[in-house]
Amino acid sequence: MGVVGMFFKLVMGKGVVINGLNSVDVEKLYIYVCEYAANIEGNPGSFDITNPTLCELLKKHDIYLDSFNKTNVAKTKRHVNYILFEQYVKSKASRNDKAHHLLRHLRNSIAHGLIKKIKTKNIEYYELADKNEKRGTMMGTIKVQVFYSLIENLINSNKTRVKRFSF
């Protein structure tokens, strides 16, 4: 059993809370990281940020997605849920796939331990971050249940996917 497996077993068995995450959070986040490695990472260019179902979700839950820059950071105060992320990658295949970029940043936030759960007015949120060696590349705050719906819709925006993903 690898380090991740041992950690997962420890957390699941003892209800340990890390960064505010409980065993249910850890299990769902682990499912996503595995899905990313198996079916998302190698498929840039296949996802559609303009997918109608995804756009409905963004509107319904006031999810603001945009580039990570100073101007947009100021705009986040007007939204309940937001994620700002760097959207540039050198690869030609992934250059225009903003959904794939966002999925990558979300995976990094989870895998690098840059996600935490907070509670405000009895509502649970995830605070998300990603960074490279020099600076932040993603930041966000999103209601926990909305986060999982967002991931499902981003994954299911894959134009070549046959089987729908759900938690």
Secondary structure as GFF3:
##gff-version 3
##sequence-region A 1 167
A	DSSP	alpha_helix	3	14	.	.	.	ID=ss1
A	DSSP	alpha_helix	23	35	.	.	.	ID=ss2
A	DSSP	pi_helix	36	40	.	.	.	ID=ss3
A	DSSP	alpha_helix	52	60	.	.	.	ID=ss4
A	DSSP	beta_strand	63	67	.	.	.	ID=ss5
A	DSSP	alpha_helix	70	75	.	.	.	ID=ss6
A	DSSP	three_ten_helix	76	78	.	.	.	ID=ss7
A	DSSP	beta_strand	81	85	.	.	.	ID=ss8
A	DSSP	alpha_helix	98	111	.	.	.	ID=ss9
A	DSSP	beta_strand	115	120	.	.	.	ID=ss10
A	DSSP	beta_strand	123	131	.	.	.	ID=ss11
A	DSSP	beta_strand	136	143	.	.	.	ID=ss12
A	DSSP	alpha_helix	144	155	.	.	.	ID=ss13
###
